[in-house]
Amino acid sequence: MPVRLQRKARKNRVRAAQRKAAIKRLMFMPLIKRVDVESMRNDFAEKKNVS
């Protein structure tokens, strides 16, 4: 295989990997653990009443 085609193939693989990484980065959603939903609701209710 000529050098130019090898270089092009390598570049295509790198671009695909970068694209996949960017998509993963954008779609990443951190896990929410140990969140007390009731206390959050109370906090928002208190802030709403103060305003």
Residue pairs with C-beta under 8 A, 6 or more apart in sequence:
none
